[in-house]
């Protein structure tokens, strides 16, 4: 069978790659074309466009790059028509994917959505489009099933969270091996995860690095995104006791003592690696002011949203400054708050369900194709 997958971000590339592996186990002759990244490309199939050419952060940035976005949508439609897939599989990335889904539905192309758009956070009225255009929805957060089924009378499948598979299936490393391979010292590591897009890295990394001199007994290690070159990060490496590793975030988290993390999927990844963290968020002022008026959630991190309480500290916009970072980082390096976070992480993992999300989703996708 023929599968067309659209992922527009680093997290989508990760989950897309694991989904592709699961599909190929169950359908070894599968033909797959996709929008994604290096991880998906390593599995096989044909990469149409890399997510590094798609990612625009915030309302203002989207408006400024509207011509490029519309051009990408046109390219995608033409490629789908040429490929004639048995199903389209969308991975999050709703601004782009919902436009394609609306167009595809009119042509009678099957739409399956893996990893729901976060309409529970904002743009809840998108439920009308989802009901109209999406044939099957697979959700990965426990509260999403009730949101769709009880609040909006739209049946979905809760498949568990694919990060559990991604983390448990990875090749393990040790602190000694990791530090030796990356020429690091033997000091405990504080990981810096500033995001994957240039815009957010530029906003976040300088603030994160501003506390380095206050914690000389630790080494800070920047997690370089696979979508960005070392040359881009070099401008920030002006302080001693700061190192850089590229495309090794999971290895880094597995040996870290604490972390400063930009809000997003990385907050959940950090929690699943049992690393106490501070969640950081700072956006373009216009984008933030717009978002503040639209989004009504109590929290911005997935950890706190899933647990429905503040497990990890969130420093947002003006609160994200050197003084606050220093205070909060001291709290999670040792002591009662650190231990409480670690105990809450165990409960979090239980809420997310067990292993097998990718395999379960692949089964459901293939069965849905066969029914049509």
Beta strands, then each sheet from edge to edge (+ up, - down):
strand 1: 2-7
strand 2: 31-36
strand 3: 46-50
strand 4: 87-91
strand 5: 111-114
strand 6: 136-139
strand 7: 157-158
strand 8: 188-193
strand 9: 218-224
strand 10: 242-246
strand 11: 258-262
strand 12: 276-281
strand 13: 313-316
sheet 1: 3+ 2+ 1+ 4+ 5+ 6+ 7+
sheet 2: 10+ 9+ 8+ 11+ 12+ 13+
end
